Amino acid sequence: MSTKELVWFVTGASRGLGLALTKRILARGDRVVATARNLNAFDPLLADPSTDRSRILILQLDVTSPADAVQGVVREAVEHWGRIDVLVNNAGMGGGVGPSEEQGVDHMMEVMRTNYTGTLSVTHAVLPHMRKRCAGTVLLFGSRTAYRNEFLGPCECSPRRVCPCAD
Ligand SMILES: NC(=O)c1ccc[n+]([C@@H]2O[C@H](COP(=O)([O-])OP(=O)(O)OC[C@H]3O[C@@H](n4cnc5c(N)ncnc54)[C@H](OP(=O)(O)O)[C@@H]3O)[C@@H](O)[C@H]2O)c1
């Protein structure tokens, strides 16, 4: 493999931005470890004749799995292509639209397990391999809602359903 080619590791590659990025990575001639918790989701991608199968490794990964399971998937990826150049922590779930109290604590805990703990777990599994090579890039997906809340606490008194108290 040429040193100019990058090896990407993408979580939540089954749909949305993760799938779009996976297609772009293949289109630019790089290699990708595309992971998803449901492998059947990749069927349309693999059925597409433009998909270069020699550049994609598909692995099952639920980012909320126990740490040793996550480490096992990362190890398999590293053994396959010798390295991970770019980790894309894309897997995530939205906090939901509507007042925070209507989402329920169970839902918010699931969001935390996926977006926060899941991201940490995958990053912790990949970092030792990047440290060994003194090289690597870690990407994190976040949301502007984290610092400008327009969804979790809308207010009936505003036409935009944004509480005037928020500013
Ligand atoms: N789109 C936006 O406007 C926006 C805005 C702010 C932040 N973001 C963030 O950007 C990222 C991608 O957004 P998106 O719009 O493409 O989201 P999306 O269409 O909802 O896709 C989310 C992806 O994450 C996967 N996923 C969820 N929980 C998982 C888990 N426990 N383990 C492994 N994969 C899991 C989903 O897999 P399944 O198919 O199995 O459900 C899916 O592939 C997310 O982290 C999201 O929070 C997006």
The ligand as a Gaussian input file, in Angstrom:
#p B3LYP/6-31G(d) Opt

LIG

0 1
 N      -26.929000      15.681000      10.659000
 C      -26.833000      16.736000      11.457000
 O      -27.412000      17.799000      11.212000
 C      -25.962000      16.671000      12.704000
 C      -25.891000      17.786000      13.523000
 C      -25.086000      17.741000      14.657000
 C      -24.361000      16.587000      14.955000
 N      -24.461000      15.528000      14.144000
 C      -23.690000      14.330000      14.494000
 O      -23.029000      13.842000      13.336000
 C      -23.009000      12.420000      13.370000
 C      -23.678000      11.858000      12.117000
 O      -24.961000      12.433000      11.967000
 P      -26.022000      11.860000      10.938000
 O      -26.984000      12.933000      10.666000
 O      -25.341000      11.191000       9.802000
 O      -26.755000      10.769000      11.859000
 P      -27.670000       9.513000      11.447000
 O      -28.123000       9.588000      10.030000
 O      -28.688000       9.402000      12.532000
 O      -26.643000       8.286000      11.564000
 C      -26.096000       7.962000      12.792000
 C      -25.205000       6.764000      12.605000
 O      -24.684000       6.416000      13.887000
 C      -24.941000       5.022000      14.076000
 N      -25.043000       4.655000      15.463000
 C      -25.914000       5.093000      16.397000
 N      -25.683000       4.494000      17.564000
 C      -24.649000       3.630000      17.363000
 C      -23.951000       2.727000      18.159000
 N      -24.273000       2.542000      19.447000
 N      -22.923000       2.018000      17.631000
 C      -22.580000       2.186000      16.335000
 N      -23.222000       3.022000      15.494000
 C      -24.240000       3.736000      16.017000
 C      -26.228000       4.743000      13.324000
 O      -26.349000       3.353000      13.110000
 P      -27.770000       2.627000      12.894000
 O      -28.029000       2.719000      11.413000
 O      -27.528000       1.227000      13.360000
 O      -28.774000       3.352000      13.730000
 C      -25.963000       5.549000      12.062000
 O      -25.116000       4.855000      11.190000
 C      -23.729000      11.995000      14.651000
 O      -22.766000      11.793000      15.669000
 C      -24.596000      13.199000      14.965000
 O      -24.880000      13.296000      16.361000
 C      -25.247000      15.531000      13.025000

